[in-house]
């Protein structure tokens, strides 16, 4: 469906951008493009296409959050170790 939407848009845009068209014809083509896209989007909603995208995006966001959490923990651990090493060097003097 997504490919159908893209092909349809390209076809109508080629017709709409034809310099031989009057302004009214050009506007009509753009209205047709909008109507067709809405129809296809409605079908995609009915099939749950956008819900799947939302689930994937949420999973990516969750992974990013976990990754950032562990990166913060790692940085804090590294800073603590570095501070401990510096204290050890100062005590050795």
Secondary structure, 3 states (H helix, E strand, C coil): CHHHHHHHHHHHHHHHCCCCCCHHHHHHHHHHHHHHHHHHHHHHHHCCHHHHHHHHHHHHHHHHHHHHHHHHHHHHHHHHHHHHHHHHHHHHC
